[in-house]
Amino acid sequence: MEELRKLEQLHTTLTFMQSHNFVPSSTLDSNRFIANLILLLLQPCGELNLDMKFRLLSEYLPKISVSFLEEASQWIRFETDERDYQEVNDPSGKKDCLPLQINHEEVAMVGLEAMERANSTLEDFCRSYFMFHGVDIDIPLMIFKYFPVLAFTESYIYQLDGLNEKILSIPTEGDTSLAKEFEKMNYQCWAETFANMLEKDPFRPLLNVLELRGLLNDRIREEFRSGEEYWALERKLCRALTHKMEISIKDVMRAIHLKSFDYRVLNLLLYQLRGQEVNDLHMEFLSDSEFLVEISDDLMVSIIYSTPR
């Protein structure tokens, strides 16, 4: 996640530079260097504000020469992996300037965009499913009692779904902008990063959170595995369509059955949150209804795209 965040920040900075005609060089490496310098200046560092940072840079930059940097390189040993930072003693106790020593792959985090994307699903779940659990949606206290866990879980799922979509998104050909040039050159790196995230137990951080709260059980684990299988099938089918290859109807039907795994996760979580035994008849009914809804949605999309305009 940390690598992805850094790539996105660099991409945004390059786009910002181009929008202000601030492109000092035609070489990508030079532009990336300037972009990284801008990002460095924007990072918090104790009590320094932007004006103080700018004055420091103006004062000391003329004193930095090639020979000074060469001598500095003899004093400072860089690790081959720039992501590995050496711990530095900070007598002031301020750690603002130091990178946080956090293994982001082990921490369940969600972004604002994922929360916004999950919003419509959460609203639908509250309106359509709470009544099956005896929860009155007209009583805010009842909703917000369970909403944090449900919202965090659904947002995390949407975040992973966004990564799955990025794997299949190919930069537009023919766009020669600086940002697109950077995107094309790094597309393979992005794709590999996203694929690794999705293939190496992507739900583990979320499962850890649920387990610590005593909410995790085997059925919820199984539904998360269904989610991983669904994304794998989605990638397989999309690639087949992109390359005009034959697709398996069995794969399509399986994907449709798996697609609403998040609703099943939310239902199972709500049973756990309320301390109730799972009603298997209820879950079977919901699974069948979700399957019909998915088919209906796909048919509607097909009709819309096949209608002459």
C-alpha positions in Angstrom: 0.0 0.0 0.0 2.9 2.4 0.8 4.4 1.8 -2.6 1.1 2.5 -4.3 0.6 5.7 -2.3 4.1 7.0 -3.3 3.5 6.2 -7.0 0.1 8.0 -6.9 1.7 11.1 -5.2 4.4 11.2 -7.8 1.9 10.8 -10.6 -0.2 13.6 -9.2 2.8 15.9 -8.7 3.9 15.3 -12.3 0.4 16.2 -13.5 0.4 19.3 -11.3 3.8 20.4 -12.8 2.5 20.0 -16.3 -0.6 22.0 -15.6 1.6 24.9 -14.5 4.0 24.5 -17.4 6.6 23.6 -14.9 8.4 20.9 -16.9 12.2 21.6 -16.6 13.3 18.8 -18.9 12.2 16.5 -21.6 13.7 13.5 -19.8 11.5 11.6 -17.4 14.3 11.1 -14.8 14.8 14.8 -14.5 11.1 15.5 -14.1 10.8 12.8 -11.5 13.7 14.3 -9.6 12.0 17.7 -9.5 8.7 16.1 -8.5 10.4 14.2 -5.7 12.0 17.5 -4.5 8.6 19.2 -4.4 7.1 16.2 -2.5 10.0 16.5 0.0 9.3 20.2 0.6 5.6 19.4 1.2 6.3 16.8 3.8 5.9 18.0 7.4 9.1 18.6 9.4 8.7 19.7 12.9 7.7 23.4 13.1 8.9 24.4 9.7 6.3 25.9 7.4 6.6 26.3 3.6 8.1 29.8 3.9 10.8 28.6 6.3 11.6 25.6 4.0 11.8 27.9 1.0 14.2 30.3 2.8 16.4 27.4 3.9 16.5 26.0 0.4 17.4 29.4 -1.0 20.1 30.0 1.5 21.9 26.6 1.4 21.3 25.4 -2.2 24.0 27.7 -3.6 26.5 26.2 -1.1 25.9 22.6 -2.4 28.3 21.7 -5.2 29.1 18.5 -7.0 32.2 18.1 -4.9 30.2 18.6 -1.8 27.7 15.9 -2.8 30.5 13.5 -3.8 32.1 13.9 -0.4 28.7 13.5 1.3 28.2 10.3 -0.6 31.3 8.9 1.0 29.9 9.7 4.5 26.4 8.5 3.9 25.8 4.9 2.8 22.5 4.3 1.0 20.9 0.9 1.2 20.0 -0.7 -2.1 16.4 -0.6 -1.2 15.4 3.0 -0.5 12.4 1.9 1.4 14.6 0.6 4.3 15.3 3.5 6.6 17.9 3.5 9.3 16.5 4.6 12.7 18.0 8.0 13.7 18.3 9.3 17.2 16.1 12.3 17.7 16.9 14.0 21.0 14.0 16.5 20.5 11.6 13.6 20.4 10.0 14.9 17.2 9.5 12.3 14.6 7.7 14.4 12.0 10.7 14.3 9.6 11.2 10.5 9.8 9.2 7.9 7.9 6.9 5.9 10.1 8.2 2.4 10.7 4.9 0.6 9.8 4.4 -2.5 7.7 1.5 -1.2 5.7 0.8 -4.7 4.3 -0.2 -5.8 7.7 -2.4 -2.9 8.6 -6.0 -2.7 7.4 -6.5 0.9 6.0 -9.1 2.4 3.7 -9.0 5.6 1.7 -11.7 8.2 1.3 -12.3 7.2 -2.3 -13.0 3.6 -1.3 -15.4 4.8 1.4 -17.3 7.0 -1.2 -17.6 4.1 -3.6 -18.9 1.8 -0.9 -21.5 4.3 0.2 -24.2 3.2 -2.2 -23.8 -0.4 -1.3 -24.0 0.3 2.4 -27.1 2.4 1.9 -28.7 -0.5 -0.1 -27.7 -3.0 2.5 -29.2 -1.0 5.3 -32.4 -0.4 3.4 -32.8 -3.9 2.0 -31.3 -6.2 4.6 -31.5 -4.7 8.0 -35.2 -5.7 8.2 -34.2 -9.4 7.9 -32.2 -9.0 11.1 -34.9 -7.2 13.0 -33.1 -3.9 12.9 -35.2 -0.8 12.4 -33.5 1.6 10.0 -35.6 4.5 11.3 -33.8 4.4 14.6 -30.3 6.0 14.0 -28.9 4.5 17.2 -29.5 1.0 15.8 -27.8 1.8 12.5 -24.7 3.4 14.0 -24.3 0.7 16.5 -23.3 -1.7 13.7 -22.3 0.7 10.9 -18.6 1.3 11.7 -17.6 -2.4 11.3 -19.9 -2.8 8.2 -18.6 0.4 6.6 -15.0 -0.4 7.2 -15.4 -3.9 5.8 -17.2 -2.8 2.7 -14.8 0.1 2.1 -11.8 -2.3 2.4 -13.5 -4.6 -0.2 -14.1 -1.7 -2.5 -10.5 -0.7 -2.1 -9.3 -4.1 -3.2 -11.8 -4.0 -6.0 -10.3 -0.8 -7.2 -6.9 -2.4 -7.3 -8.3 -5.3 -9.4 -9.7 -2.7 -11.9 -6.4 -1.0 -12.1 -4.7 -4.2 -13.2 -7.0 -4.3 -16.2 -6.7 -0.6 -17.0 -4.2 0.1 -19.8 -3.0 3.7 -20.4 -4.5 5.4 -23.4 -2.4 5.0 -26.5 -1.3 8.2 -28.3 -1.3 10.4 -25.2 2.1 12.0 -25.0 1.6 14.1 -21.9 4.2 13.8 -19.2 1.8 12.1 -16.8 0.8 9.5 -19.3 4.4 8.9 -20.3 5.2 8.2 -16.7 2.1 6.0 -16.4 3.0 3.9 -19.4 6.6 3.4 -18.2 5.5 2.4 -14.8 2.4 0.4 -15.8 4.1 -2.9 -15.6 5.3 -2.1 -12.1 1.8 -1.0 -11.0 0.3 -4.1 -12.5 2.7 -6.4 -10.7 2.2 -4.5 -7.4 -1.6 -4.8 -7.6 -1.4 -8.4 -8.7 0.8 -9.3 -5.7 -1.6 -7.5 -3.4 -4.5 -9.5 -4.7 -2.8 -12.9 -4.9 -1.0 -12.8 -1.5 -3.9 -13.1 1.0 -5.3 -9.6 0.3 -7.9 -9.9 3.1 -5.4 -10.8 5.8 -5.2 -7.3 7.4 -9.0 -7.1 7.5 -9.3 -10.6 8.8 -6.9 -9.7 11.6 -9.1 -6.7 12.6 -12.3 -8.9 12.6 -10.6 -11.6 14.5 -9.4 -9.2 17.2 -13.0 -8.1 17.7 -14.2 -11.7 17.9 -16.2 -11.3 14.7 -14.4 -13.8 12.4 -15.7 -17.3 11.7 -15.2 -19.9 9.1 -18.2 -18.8 7.0 -16.9 -15.3 6.7 -13.4 -16.6 5.8 -15.1 -18.7 3.1 -16.9 -15.7 1.6 -13.6 -13.7 1.5 -12.1 -16.6 -0.4 -15.1 -16.3 -2.8 -14.2 -12.7 -3.3 -10.6 -13.6 -4.3 -12.0 -16.2 -6.7 -14.4 -13.7 -8.2 -11.6 -11.1 -8.9 -9.5 -13.8 -10.5 -12.3 -14.9 -12.7 -13.1 -11.2 -13.6 -9.5 -10.7 -14.7 -9.6 -13.9 -16.7 -12.8 -13.1 -18.5 -11.9 -9.4 -19.2 -8.6 -10.5 -20.7 -10.4 -13.0 -22.9 -12.8 -10.4 -24.1 -10.0 -7.9 -24.7 -8.1 -10.4 -26.8 -11.3 -11.7 -28.5 -10.8 -15.2 -27.1 -13.5 -17.7 -26.4 -14.9 -17.4 -22.9 -16.3 -20.2 -20.7 -20.0 -20.0 -19.8 -19.2 -22.0 -16.7 -16.7 -19.2 -15.7 -19.4 -16.6 -16.4 -22.0 -18.3 -14.3 -19.5 -19.0 -11.5 -18.5 -15.3 -11.5 -22.2 -14.2 -11.2 -22.7 -16.5 -8.3 -19.6 -15.1 -6.5 -20.1 -11.4 -7.3 -22.2 -10.5 -4.3 -19.8 -12.0 -1.8 -19.6 -8.6 0.0 -23.4 -8.7 0.8 -23.0 -12.1 2.2 -20.0 -11.0 4.3 -22.0 -8.0 5.6 -25.0 -10.3 6.5 -22.7 -12.7 8.3 -21.0 -9.9 10.2 -24.4 -8.5 11.2 -25.3 -11.8 12.7 -22.0 -11.8 14.6 -22.4 -8.2 15.8 -25.9 -9.0 17.1 -24.7 -12.3 18.7 -27.3 -14.3 16.7 -27.0 -17.7 15.1 -27.0 -17.6 11.3 -30.3 -18.4 9.7 -29.3 -20.7 6.9 -32.7 -20.4 5.1 -32.3 -16.6 5.2 -28.8 -16.8 3.7 -29.9 -19.2 1.0 -32.8 -17.0 0.1 -30.5 -13.9 -0.1 -28.0 -15.8 -2.2 -30.6 -16.7 -4.7 -32.1 -13.2 -4.8 -28.6 -11.7 -5.3 -28.0 -14.1 -8.2 -31.2 -12.9 -9.9 -30.3 -9.3 -9.2 -26.9 -9.7 -10.8 -28.4 -11.3 -13.9 -31.0 -8.5 -14.1 -28.3 -5.9 -13.9 -26.2 -7.5 -16.6 -29.2 -7.8 -18.9 -30.1 -4.1 -18.3 -26.5 -3.1 -19.2 -26.7 -5.3 -22.4 -30.0 -3.7 -23.4 -28.6 -0.2 -22.9 -25.5 -0.8 -24.9 -27.3 -2.6 -27.7 -30.0 0.0 -28.1 -29.3 2.2 -31.3 -28.6 5.8 -30.6 
